[in-house]
């Protein structure tokens, strides 16, 4: 892809976070983080997610993407607001049978 120079005004806090993330992930500066964010946005901006509550507590979930529809049945949805991150690492979850199906690309 051809690279072009583009200047704009960004929220100072967002730019600081982008610079920190670039440094942590050994990326080529904040622009690499901004480009990755734009790629994720454009890959998902036309995606729709629909849910329907069923009897017995099941949730039917439908993800509609261009050229693809995904159906899921979910028995229970539990959201934890407070948790210890050390229990949710690759090293802890993989031996327990969890499979990582998606992670945002770094760079």
Buried (B, 14 or more C-beta within 10 A) or exposed (E): EEEEEEEEEEEEEEBEEBBEBBEEEEBEEBBBBBBBBEEEEEEEEEEEEEEEEEEEEEBEBEBEEEEEEEEEEEEEEEEEEEEEEEEEEEEEEEEEEEEEEEEEEEE
